[in-house]
Amino acid sequence: MKKYAMIFSALCTGLLFTSCNKDPEYFTLEEQPDEMHVKSSVEEITLSKSSADQTAVTFSWDAATNADPATEGISYKLCLYPTGQKDSHSAYMELGNNLSYSMTHDELNTLLSQWALPGQAVKVTAQLLAVFKNEQRYIKPELSTVEFTATGYEKYSPYLYMQITTDDGKKSTQRLDQRQLGTGIYEATLNMTACKFHFTTTPEAYPAYGMAEGEQLEYYTDGDVRDFRFDGNGKRTVIVDTNVGFNDCRVLDIVQLPTPGQIWICGNGCSVGWNTNTSNGRLEMVGSAREPYYYAWTGDFNAGGEFKIGVGNGWGDPFFFAPDYNADPVSDHRLSPFRYQDNGGDVKWVPSVSGRYTLTLCLLATDMWTKFEPAN
């Protein structure tokens, strides 16, 4: 018996060593040969901001095929990445069954800005996938790649400089800032008289933004810059949006708060009570950088109570008052400029409903209004 046990042990040991010397076998999906042969319309390109909405590169390819009769269709998707850094690839662009895809200077530059500094050449790989729709089995997507080199530009300057010439010949420069860096939306509030103006991205003459049509911008790297025109008088807010899709300049008359951003609600018609300038009663700017004239407060309102909107530090400072005594914010959306109480009386809003609501104020001087709606 002991002899048989020894033989069995030796046999198991032999099998163990044999299995350890054999490489494990894994299931692998069949590779699809590249039938698409994706091509790029350019081998090398330097992108230009003045051509932002024009085509920079076009990718084209041959149709993929699959012999499996259960395959119901083929769709394509494309991504880009800096060659050698595949983990930095862009999101895949779904292309349906199209056999070409174009990108503008702006679209390609947006990707390059994530990988390199402006002016730095980047070798880019475009990866095309053919995805097979097959309900019976999974078919590995067909892959095709092409490389090209691209150099990007600075999309958003830190500042813009407004070059102003008044009608009496005085020249001045006003810097415009971004409320949030990287948005490409610039803003400045200044006292203006009748004048003409354009914008530069540095204190130098170029690059520059002038007027195209109406409020639209045109980008200049040389030549005569066409000026915008302003014929009013007083404090104005100039907002320039350099993003494709807007690309405009607006001169707006926005109600200027005594202390920028300081606006608050108070009264027994809301949960704040008769407490002035409290943090929980503060209205927040809810407009985008394009619309810095929307303010709102969300909280609990009490039917039959009163409220008003303060813009100072206490009772002796200006308020936004209701348009009439006991005006219901649910139905009366009129809004007049803030004033002192002695210049028209202590006129308050009285909501007809209780619950959680959002009160919004539009402080565009040419179109002031309120909105009162249930909070989400």
Salt bridges, closest charged atoms under 4 A:
GLU31 OE2 - LYS140 NZ 2.65
ASP68 OD2 - ARG137 NE 2.63
ASP106 OD1 - LYS155 NZ 3.23
GLU147 OE1 - LYS123 NZ 3.34
ASP167 OD2 - ARG229 NH2 2.62
ASP177 OD1 - ARG175 NE 3.05
GLU187 OE1 - ARG179 NE 2.65
GLU213 OE2 - ARG226 NH1 3.99
ASP227 OD1 - HIS198 ND1 2.72
ASP231 OD1 - ARG229 NE 2.74
ASP241 OD2 - ARG290 NH1 3.01
ASP248 OD1 - ARG290 NH1 2.99
ASP253 OD2 - ARG236 NH1 4.00
ASP300 OD1 - ARG356 NH1 3.99
GLU306 OE1 - LYS348 NZ 3.97
ASP324 OD2 - ARG334 NH2 2.54
ASP332 OD2 - ARG334 NH2 2.79
ASP346 OD1 - LYS308 NZ 2.92
ASP346 OD2 - LYS348 NZ 2.79
GLU373 OE2 - LYS371 NZ 3.88
